[in-house]
Amino acid sequence: MFHFTRRALSAGLLAAASLSLATTVSAAETQYPLTIKNCGLELTFKQAPSKTVSVGQSVTEVLYLLGLSDKVVGTALWVSPVLKGFEEVNAKVERLADNDPSFEAVIGKKPDLVTTQFQWQIGPEGVVGTPAQFAELGVPVYTSPADCVGKDNSGGGDGVRTGVFSMELIYQEIRDLAVIYNVQDRGEEVVADLKKREDAARKKIASADGKLSAVFWFSSAELDIDPYVAGRHGAPGYIMSALGIKNVIESDEEWPTVGWETIAKANPTIIVAGKMDRRRFPADDVAVKHAFLREDPVASLMPAFKQGHVVEMDAQAMNPTIRTIEGLEVLADAVASAGLAK
Protein backbone atom coordinates (compact mmCIF):
# COMPACT_ATOMS: atom_id res chain seq x y z
CA MET A 1 0.00 0.00 0.00
CA PHE A 2 1.42 3.39 -0.89
CA HIS A 3 0.91 6.38 1.40
CA PHE A 4 1.93 9.87 0.37
CA THR A 5 1.96 12.51 3.11
CA ARG A 6 2.32 16.29 2.95
CA ARG A 7 5.35 17.32 0.93
CA ALA A 8 7.81 19.88 2.19
CA LEU A 9 7.26 23.28 0.65
CA SER A 10 9.37 23.69 -2.44
CA ALA A 11 12.59 25.60 -2.13
CA GLY A 12 11.30 28.13 -4.60
CA LEU A 13 8.26 29.03 -2.53
CA LEU A 14 10.30 29.35 0.64
CA ALA A 15 12.68 31.56 -1.25
CA ALA A 16 9.78 33.70 -2.36
CA ALA A 17 8.86 34.30 1.26
CA SER A 18 12.34 35.57 2.06
CA LEU A 19 13.11 37.62 -1.05
CA SER A 20 13.49 41.34 -0.71
CA LEU A 21 10.98 43.52 -2.50
CA ALA A 22 13.63 44.57 -5.01
CA THR A 23 13.06 42.88 -8.38
CA THR A 24 14.05 43.65 -11.94
CA VAL A 25 10.65 45.12 -12.67
CA SER A 26 8.90 46.35 -9.55
CA ALA A 27 5.15 46.63 -9.17
CA ALA A 28 3.68 50.02 -8.44
CA GLU A 29 3.57 51.08 -4.82
CA THR A 30 0.20 50.96 -3.10
CA GLN A 31 -1.42 54.37 -2.91
CA TYR A 32 -3.32 54.94 0.33
CA PRO A 33 -6.10 55.38 1.09
CA LEU A 34 -6.77 52.10 -0.71
CA THR A 35 -10.26 50.75 -1.41
CA ILE A 36 -10.78 47.21 -2.68
CA LYS A 37 -13.88 45.10 -3.26
CA ASN A 38 -14.01 41.81 -1.39
CA CYS A 39 -16.92 39.36 -1.20
CA GLY A 40 -19.51 42.04 -1.89
CA LEU A 41 -18.02 44.62 0.48
CA GLU A 42 -15.77 47.63 0.01
CA LEU A 43 -12.77 47.72 2.33
CA THR A 44 -10.77 50.90 2.81
CA PHE A 45 -7.28 51.13 4.28
CA LYS A 46 -5.65 54.42 5.24
CA GLN A 47 -2.32 52.65 5.55
CA ALA A 48 -0.87 49.14 5.55
CA PRO A 49 -2.30 47.14 8.50
CA SER A 50 0.08 46.66 11.41
CA LYS A 51 -1.98 44.32 13.62
CA THR A 52 -3.84 41.50 11.91
CA VAL A 53 -5.86 38.65 13.37
CA SER A 54 -6.11 35.82 10.87
CA VAL A 55 -8.90 33.25 11.30
CA GLY A 56 -8.06 30.28 9.10
CA GLN A 57 -4.84 28.39 8.53
CA SER A 58 -4.53 29.07 4.82
CA VAL A 59 -4.98 32.83 4.95
CA THR A 60 -2.50 32.91 7.84
CA GLU A 61 0.04 30.98 5.80
CA VAL A 62 -0.45 33.36 2.89
CA LEU A 63 0.52 36.22 5.20
CA TYR A 64 3.59 34.26 6.31
CA LEU A 65 4.61 33.59 2.70
CA LEU A 66 4.28 37.31 1.98
CA GLY A 67 6.75 37.99 4.79
CA LEU A 68 4.13 39.57 7.03
CA SER A 69 4.31 37.39 10.14
CA ASP A 70 5.35 40.40 12.20
CA LYS A 71 1.97 41.97 11.36
CA VAL A 72 -0.01 38.95 12.63
CA VAL A 73 -0.99 39.26 16.30
CA GLY A 74 -3.31 36.26 16.54
CA THR A 75 -4.52 33.23 14.58
CA ALA A 76 -7.19 30.54 14.88
CA LEU A 77 -8.79 27.60 13.05
CA TRP A 78 -5.93 25.23 12.29
CA VAL A 79 -6.24 21.80 10.70
CA SER A 80 -2.64 20.74 10.13
CA PRO A 81 0.92 21.70 11.06
CA VAL A 82 2.14 24.98 9.63
CA LEU A 83 3.97 24.97 6.30
CA LYS A 84 7.45 23.52 6.50
CA GLY A 85 10.00 26.23 7.20
CA PHE A 86 7.59 28.44 9.13
CA GLU A 87 7.52 26.60 12.45
CA GLU A 88 9.53 29.24 14.33
CA VAL A 89 7.57 32.07 12.75
CA ASN A 90 4.25 30.48 13.69
CA ALA A 91 5.37 29.74 17.25
CA LYS A 92 5.74 33.48 17.87
CA VAL A 93 2.13 34.22 16.88
CA GLU A 94 -0.55 33.74 19.53
CA ARG A 95 -3.00 30.92 18.80
CA LEU A 96 -6.35 32.30 19.94
CA ALA A 97 -8.08 28.96 19.35
CA ASP A 98 -7.43 25.76 17.45
CA ASN A 99 -10.98 25.97 16.13
CA ASP A 100 -13.45 28.85 16.67
CA PRO A 101 -12.15 31.93 18.50
CA SER A 102 -14.60 34.17 20.33
CA PHE A 103 -15.45 37.62 19.00
CA GLU A 104 -14.00 39.05 22.22
CA ALA A 105 -10.72 37.18 21.76
CA VAL A 106 -10.30 38.57 18.25
CA ILE A 107 -11.17 42.15 19.20
CA GLY A 108 -9.04 41.85 22.32
CA LYS A 109 -5.94 41.86 20.10
CA LYS A 110 -6.97 45.35 18.84
CA PRO A 111 -6.52 44.48 15.16
CA ASP A 112 -6.70 46.95 12.30
CA LEU A 113 -7.53 44.07 9.95
CA VAL A 114 -9.19 40.67 10.41
CA THR A 115 -8.76 38.05 7.70
CA THR A 116 -10.98 34.99 7.48
CA GLN A 117 -10.75 31.86 5.39
CA PHE A 118 -14.42 30.90 5.73
CA GLN A 119 -17.66 32.85 5.95
CA TRP A 120 -19.05 30.31 8.39
CA GLN A 121 -16.43 31.72 10.79
CA ILE A 122 -16.84 35.42 9.97
CA GLY A 123 -19.70 36.14 7.58
CA PRO A 124 -23.40 36.95 7.50
CA GLU A 125 -24.07 34.05 9.88
CA GLY A 126 -20.55 33.62 11.23
CA VAL A 127 -19.99 31.69 14.44
CA VAL A 128 -17.27 34.17 15.44
CA GLY A 129 -19.08 37.28 14.25
CA THR A 130 -20.21 39.22 11.21
CA PRO A 131 -18.28 41.75 9.13
CA ALA A 132 -20.84 44.35 10.26
CA GLN A 133 -19.99 43.73 13.92
CA PHE A 134 -16.30 44.28 13.20
CA ALA A 135 -17.05 47.30 11.00
CA GLU A 136 -18.89 48.95 13.90
CA LEU A 137 -15.54 48.92 15.71
CA GLY A 138 -13.69 50.23 12.66
CA VAL A 139 -12.11 46.87 11.77
CA PRO A 140 -12.34 45.67 8.15
CA VAL A 141 -12.72 41.95 7.45
CA TYR A 142 -11.01 40.44 4.41
CA THR A 143 -12.52 37.11 3.31
CA SER A 144 -10.72 34.57 1.12
CA PRO A 145 -12.36 34.92 -2.33
CA ALA A 146 -12.43 31.12 -2.67
CA ASP A 147 -15.15 31.02 -0.02
CA CYS A 148 -17.47 33.59 -1.56
CA VAL A 149 -16.92 33.68 -5.33
CA GLY A 150 -19.06 31.03 -7.02
CA LYS A 151 -20.27 29.75 -3.67
CA ASP A 152 -23.54 29.98 -1.74
CA ASN A 153 -23.04 29.91 2.03
CA SER A 154 -26.57 30.96 2.94
CA GLY A 155 -27.60 27.44 3.95
CA GLY A 156 -24.89 27.20 6.58
CA GLY A 157 -22.32 24.45 6.89
CA ASP A 158 -19.73 24.11 4.15
CA GLY A 159 -21.94 25.76 1.54
CA VAL A 160 -22.68 24.85 -2.06
CA ARG A 161 -20.45 25.64 -5.01
CA THR A 162 -22.37 27.49 -7.70
CA GLY A 163 -19.21 27.76 -9.77
CA VAL A 164 -16.09 25.65 -10.18
CA PHE A 165 -13.19 26.47 -7.84
CA SER A 166 -10.03 27.62 -9.55
CA MET A 167 -6.59 28.40 -8.17
CA GLU A 168 -7.07 31.85 -9.70
CA LEU A 169 -9.15 32.63 -6.59
CA ILE A 170 -6.15 31.82 -4.40
CA TYR A 171 -3.92 33.93 -6.61
CA GLN A 172 -6.43 36.77 -6.26
CA GLU A 173 -6.21 36.44 -2.47
CA ILE A 174 -2.42 36.54 -2.54
CA ARG A 175 -2.44 39.60 -4.78
CA ASP A 176 -5.16 41.37 -2.78
CA LEU A 177 -3.24 40.95 0.46
CA ALA A 178 0.01 41.94 -1.24
CA VAL A 179 -1.59 45.21 -2.38
CA ILE A 180 -3.16 45.87 1.02
CA TYR A 181 0.25 45.52 2.70
CA ASN A 182 2.23 47.05 -0.19
CA VAL A 183 4.32 43.93 -0.91
CA GLN A 184 3.21 43.35 -4.51
CA ASP A 185 6.52 42.02 -5.79
CA ARG A 186 6.62 39.36 -3.13
CA GLY A 187 3.05 38.40 -3.99
CA GLU A 188 3.96 37.89 -7.64
CA GLU A 189 6.89 35.68 -6.64
CA VAL A 190 4.60 33.44 -4.58
CA VAL A 191 2.01 33.19 -7.37
CA ALA A 192 4.67 32.42 -9.99
CA ASP A 193 6.11 29.58 -7.92
CA LEU A 194 2.70 28.01 -7.28
CA LYS A 195 1.91 28.10 -11.00
CA LYS A 196 5.25 26.50 -11.83
CA ARG A 197 4.61 23.67 -9.37
CA GLU A 198 1.12 23.05 -10.74
CA ASP A 199 2.42 22.84 -14.29
CA ALA A 200 5.06 20.30 -13.26
CA ALA A 201 2.49 18.12 -11.47
CA ARG A 202 0.17 18.14 -14.48
CA LYS A 203 2.98 17.08 -16.83
CA LYS A 204 4.12 14.25 -14.53
CA ILE A 205 1.04 12.11 -15.21
CA ALA A 206 -0.31 13.63 -18.42
CA SER A 207 -0.47 10.14 -19.94
CA ALA A 208 -3.11 9.07 -17.40
CA ASP A 209 -5.64 11.64 -18.59
CA GLY A 210 -9.13 10.10 -18.54
CA LYS A 211 -8.02 6.66 -17.34
CA LEU A 212 -8.41 7.04 -13.57
CA SER A 213 -11.05 7.99 -10.99
CA ALA A 214 -10.93 8.89 -7.32
CA VAL A 215 -12.89 9.71 -4.18
CA PHE A 216 -11.60 12.21 -1.60
CA TRP A 217 -12.55 11.27 1.98
CA PHE A 218 -12.15 14.22 4.33
CA SER A 219 -13.68 12.75 7.50
CA SER A 220 -16.82 11.20 9.04
CA ALA A 221 -18.90 12.56 11.90
CA GLU A 222 -19.29 8.94 13.06
CA LEU A 223 -17.78 5.84 11.51
CA ASP A 224 -21.13 4.08 11.22
CA ILE A 225 -22.67 6.87 9.10
CA ASP A 226 -21.94 8.21 5.63
CA PRO A 227 -18.54 9.91 5.20
CA TYR A 228 -17.84 13.47 4.13
CA VAL A 229 -16.45 13.22 0.60
CA ALA A 230 -15.51 15.87 -1.93
CA GLY A 231 -18.04 17.27 -4.37
CA ARG A 232 -17.00 18.06 -7.92
CA HIS A 233 -16.63 21.86 -7.72
CA GLY A 234 -14.30 22.33 -4.74
CA ALA A 235 -10.53 22.06 -4.35
CA PRO A 236 -10.42 18.25 -4.75
CA GLY A 237 -12.46 18.62 -7.91
CA TYR A 238 -9.87 21.09 -9.18
CA ILE A 239 -7.04 18.68 -8.31
CA MET A 240 -8.72 15.80 -10.12
CA SER A 241 -9.64 17.88 -13.15
CA ALA A 242 -6.12 19.28 -13.44
CA LEU A 243 -4.69 15.75 -13.43
CA GLY A 244 -7.32 14.26 -15.73
CA ILE A 245 -8.84 12.11 -12.98
CA LYS A 246 -12.59 11.60 -12.70
CA ASN A 247 -14.38 12.43 -9.45
CA VAL A 248 -16.89 9.64 -8.76
CA ILE A 249 -18.93 12.03 -6.58
CA GLU A 250 -21.18 14.21 -8.73
CA SER A 251 -22.52 16.59 -6.09
CA ASP A 252 -22.18 20.39 -6.13
CA GLU A 253 -21.99 20.46 -2.34
CA GLU A 254 -18.57 21.19 -0.92
CA TRP A 255 -18.52 18.08 1.29
CA PRO A 256 -21.65 15.94 0.79
CA THR A 257 -22.19 12.76 2.80
CA VAL A 258 -22.30 9.69 0.56
CA GLY A 259 -22.70 6.05 1.61
CA TRP A 260 -19.92 3.54 1.14
CA GLU A 261 -22.23 1.31 -0.88
CA THR A 262 -22.66 4.14 -3.40
CA ILE A 263 -18.93 4.83 -3.44
CA ALA A 264 -18.14 1.14 -3.93
CA LYS A 265 -20.53 0.92 -6.88
CA ALA A 266 -18.75 3.88 -8.50
CA ASN A 267 -15.50 1.89 -8.08
CA PRO A 268 -12.89 4.67 -7.86
CA THR A 269 -9.35 3.76 -8.85
CA ILE A 270 -7.94 5.71 -5.90
CA ILE A 271 -9.12 6.58 -2.39
CA VAL A 272 -7.61 9.82 -1.10
CA ALA A 273 -7.73 9.96 2.71
CA GLY A 274 -7.46 13.27 4.55
CA LYS A 275 -4.73 13.54 7.15
CA MET A 276 -5.00 16.23 9.83
CA ASP A 277 -4.22 17.18 13.41
CA ARG A 278 -7.82 18.29 14.00
CA ARG A 279 -9.86 15.91 16.15
CA ARG A 280 -13.47 17.03 15.90
CA PHE A 281 -14.49 13.59 14.65
CA PRO A 282 -12.93 10.13 15.15
CA ALA A 283 -12.20 9.79 11.42
CA ASP A 284 -10.12 12.98 11.48
CA ASP A 285 -7.35 10.55 12.44
CA VAL A 286 -6.00 9.00 9.24
CA ALA A 287 -5.12 5.83 11.16
CA VAL A 288 -8.82 5.45 11.97
CA LYS A 289 -9.59 5.81 8.27
CA HIS A 290 -7.18 3.00 7.41
CA ALA A 291 -8.65 0.77 10.11
CA PHE A 292 -12.14 1.40 8.76
CA LEU A 293 -11.09 0.52 5.22
CA ARG A 294 -9.61 -2.75 6.49
CA GLU A 295 -12.59 -3.73 8.62
CA ASP A 296 -15.71 -2.40 6.91
CA PRO A 297 -17.47 -5.19 4.97
CA VAL A 298 -18.12 -2.92 1.99
CA ALA A 299 -15.06 -0.65 1.86
CA SER A 300 -12.65 -3.54 2.42
CA LEU A 301 -13.81 -5.17 -0.82
CA MET A 302 -13.22 -2.11 -2.97
CA PRO A 303 -10.48 -2.75 -5.58
CA ALA A 304 -8.86 0.60 -4.70
CA PHE A 305 -8.29 -0.64 -1.16
CA LYS A 306 -7.39 -4.22 -2.05
CA GLN A 307 -4.82 -3.02 -4.59
CA GLY A 308 -3.30 -0.56 -2.11
CA HIS A 309 -4.34 2.58 -3.96
CA VAL A 310 -4.95 4.64 -0.83
CA VAL A 311 -3.27 8.04 -0.80
CA GLU A 312 -2.82 10.13 2.33
CA MET A 313 -3.18 13.86 1.71
CA ASP A 314 -2.95 16.78 4.10
CA ALA A 315 -6.53 17.88 4.69
CA GLN A 316 -5.54 21.50 4.09
CA ALA A 317 -4.78 20.56 0.49
CA MET A 318 -8.40 19.42 0.20
CA ASN A 319 -9.63 22.90 1.11
CA PRO A 320 -9.40 25.81 -1.36
CA THR A 321 -5.99 26.99 -0.15
CA ILE A 322 -2.39 27.46 -1.20
CA ARG A 323 -2.00 23.80 -0.17
CA THR A 324 -4.20 22.72 -3.09
CA ILE A 325 -1.06 22.79 -5.24
CA GLU A 326 0.55 20.49 -2.72
CA GLY A 327 -2.42 18.16 -3.16
CA LEU A 328 -1.81 18.13 -6.92
CA GLU A 329 1.80 17.17 -6.30
CA VAL A 330 0.96 14.44 -3.79
CA LEU A 331 -1.63 12.79 -6.02
CA ALA A 332 0.53 13.07 -9.14
CA ASP A 333 3.46 11.49 -7.29
CA ALA A 334 1.23 8.68 -6.00
CA VAL A 335 -0.18 7.90 -9.43
CA ALA A 336 3.29 7.92 -10.99
CA SER A 337 4.80 5.79 -8.24
CA ALA A 338 2.07 3.17 -8.52
CA GLY A 339 2.48 2.95 -12.26
CA LEU A 340 -1.09 4.06 -12.85
CA ALA A 341 -0.09 6.68 -15.41
CA LYS A 342 0.93 4.11 -18.03
N, C-alpha and C positions, 0 to 999 in steps of 0.2 A: 504494500500500500504506500502510495507516495503522499507526503504531506508537505505543503509549501507554506511557510509562515511569512510574516511581514518582512519585506526586504529592507535593508539599510537604505537610507536616503542616498541618492546618487551624489557622487562628489561634486558634480556640476551644480546641483541645487544647493548644497551646503555652501559652495563657493559663492553662489548668488546672494546668500544671506549675509556674507561677510564683505562683499565688494564695496568699495567706496562709491559714492554717487558720481564720480568722474568717469565718463565714458567718451568714446570718440565723438558721438553725436548725442548731446544731452537733450532731454525733454524740457519743455518750457517749465519754468517755475510756477507753482500754484499762486494765483492771485487771490488774496483774501480781501473782503469776505467772499467765501466760496459757497455756492448753492448747488446741490446736486439732487436729482430725483432718485428715490429709493423705495421700492415696494409701495408705490402710490403716494408717498409723502415727499415733501421738500425739506431737505436738511440744510441748514446754514451754519457755516463755521467762520468765526471772526479770525481765527488763527488755528494752527495745527494743534490738535488735542494733546494734552500733557498727562492726563490721568484717565485711562480707559479701563472699564470693566468689560470683560469679554465672556459672554455666556455661550459656550459651545466650543468643543475641542478644536474643530477645524478652523474656525475664524480666529481663534487664539494662535494656532500654529501659523496661519497666514501672517499675522502681525509679527511673530517671531522671525519668519523667513524674510520679512521686509526690514528686519533689523530694528524693530520697535519695542522690544521686550521691556526697555526701560520706561516705556509709556504705559505699560499694563500694570495696574495696581490690584487686580483681582480677576480670578477666572472661576468657571464652574462648568458642570456638565461634561464629564470626561468618560470616555468608553475604553480607551486603550492607553498604553504608555505614550509619552510624548515622542515626537519624531526623533530618530537617532541623531545625536549631536547637539540636542537642545536640552539635555537632562539638567545641566547646571543652571542654564537660563531659567527653565521652568521652576526649578526648586526655589528660586528667589521670588517668585510671584505667589501671592497668597491664594490658596484654593478656598474659595468661599463655600463650596459644596461640591461633592462628587457628582451629584445629580442636580436637583432644583434649588437654587439659592432663594432666599426670601427677598422681597422688595427692599426691606429695611437693610439687609446685608449689602445689597448692591449700592443703594444710596449712601450707606454709611461710609463708603470709600470716597465719597465726594467726586464722582467722575465728571468729566466734561464731555464724555462720549461713552455710550454703552453699545456694544456690538452683540448681535445674537445670531446664532446659526439657524434656529427654528422659531417660527411664529407661535408654536404651541408653548414655548417658553416665554417670549415677549412678543405679543401680537394682540389682535383684537380680543381674543379670549385667553391670553397668556396666563400660565400658572404662576409666573413670577410677577407679571404686571403688564400693562398696556403701554404702547408708545405715548399715548395721551397723558398717562400718569407721570411718565418721566418728563414729558414736555412741559407740564405744569411747573416742574422744578428747574426748567431751563436746560434739560439734558436731552440731546438728540439720541435717537436709537437707529443704528444702522443694521439692517437685516440682510443676511446672505441672499442674493438674488435667486439662488437655486431653490430657495424655499418659498418663493412667492411668484416667480415668473413661470407661467404655464402650470400653475398648481392651485388647487382649491382647498384651503384649510378650514373652510367654514363649518365642516361637519365634525371638527375635532380630530383627535388622534393624529395619525401620520399624514392625513390628507389624501387627496386624489390628484394624480397628474392629469392635467388637461392638455399638456403638451409634452413632448419628449425632452428629457434632460439632456443637456449638452455641456461639455467642459467649457464652452464659451461663457457659461454663467459663472463658473469659478474664475475664469480669466477676468471677467467683468468685476467680480468682487476684489480680486487682487489689484486691478487698476484703479477701482474706486478708492480703496483704502490708500493706495500709493499717492493718489492726488490729494486726498484729505490731509495726509501727513507730509505732503511735499517730498516724496521719495520715488518719483516716477521712474527714474532710471533703474532703480533696484526692482521695481515692480516688473518692468519689461524683461529683466534678466530672469526672474522667477518664471514668468510665463513662457519665455523662450525655452528654458530647460524642460519644463513640463511637456511642451509640444514635441520636443526632440525625443523624450523618453516614450511618449505615446507612439510616435512614428516607428521607433525601433521595435516596440512590442507588437505592433500590427504586422510588420514585415517578418517577424520571427516565425509566425505560423500562418502566413498568407495562404499556404497550400491547403490548409484545412477548411477554408471558407465553404460554408454550407454543409459540411459533413458531420458536424457535432452538435450536441444539445446539452443544456445544463439546467440545474435548479439551484438557486442561492437560498440557503437556509440561515436566516439571521438568528432566530431563537424560537422558543415556545413558552407560552405562559405556564403551561403544565405539560408534562411529557405524554399524558394520556389524551391530549386534545390536539387539534390541528395546529401545525407549526406556522410561524410567520415566514413566508417566503417572498421573494422579490417579484413585484409586478414588472411589466414590460417597459415602462416609461421612466423608471428611476435610474440611479447610478449603475446597478447591476445590469439593467437593460442596455445602458450605454456600453458597458464593458463587453457584453456578449455581442452586441451589434458591431462594435469596432473590430472584434476578432472573428467575425463571421460565424458565431455560435448561436444557435437557436435557443430562446428562452421557452421552456415548456409551459410556463405560467402565462396566461394571456389576459391577465387582469390589468386595469389601469390604476388600481390602488397601489399605493407605495409599498405596503407590506400586507397583502391579503393573507388570511389563513386558509390553507388548502390541505385536505386530508391526504395521508400517505397512500391510500388506495388510488386516489386520482393521480398523484405524482408517479406512482409505480406504473400505472397504465400508460402514462406519457413516456416512460422509459428514457429518462435523460442519460446521456453518455457520462456526464460528470455531475457529482454532488459537491457544491461549494459550501463549506461549513464555516460560519462566522466564529472568529476567535476574539475574545475581549476580556478585559478585567472587570467590567460591569457584572454585578450579580443581582439584578432585579428578579430574574427567573432562573430556575435550575439549569435550563438548557443554554444559558449564557456561557456556561463552562463548556469549552469545546470537547473536553474529555467525556462529559455527559452525552454530548452529541454522538461521539464515537460508540459509546456503550449502547446507546439507543439503537444505532444502526446495526450493531451486532446482534442485539437481543429481540428487536421488534419482529414479529412474524411476517410482516409485509415488507418493511424496509430492508431486512436482512436478505431477502430474495432478489432484490433489485440488482441487475447486472452491473450497474455502476459501482455498487458496494462490493459485490463478489469479485469484481475484477480489480478492485483497489483504486478506483478512480474517484477518490475523495480528496478534495483540495481544501486545506485550511487557509483562510484569508482573514486578515485583520478586519474586524467589523467596521472600522472607520472607512475602509476602502469601499464598503457597500453603501455608505451614505454619500450624498453629493458633496464631495470634499476634494481637497488637493490630494487626498489619499486614493482617489479613484484611479489615478494613473498608476499608483502602486498596485492596485487590484488588477489592472490590465497586465502589468509585468508578471505578477504572481501566476495568473491563469495562463498566460502565454508560455511561461517557463514550464508549468506543470504539463501542459499539452505537448510541448516539445520533448520534455524528458520522458514522457510515457509513450512516445512514438505515435501519438494520435494525429499528428499533422501530416502523416504520409498519405 
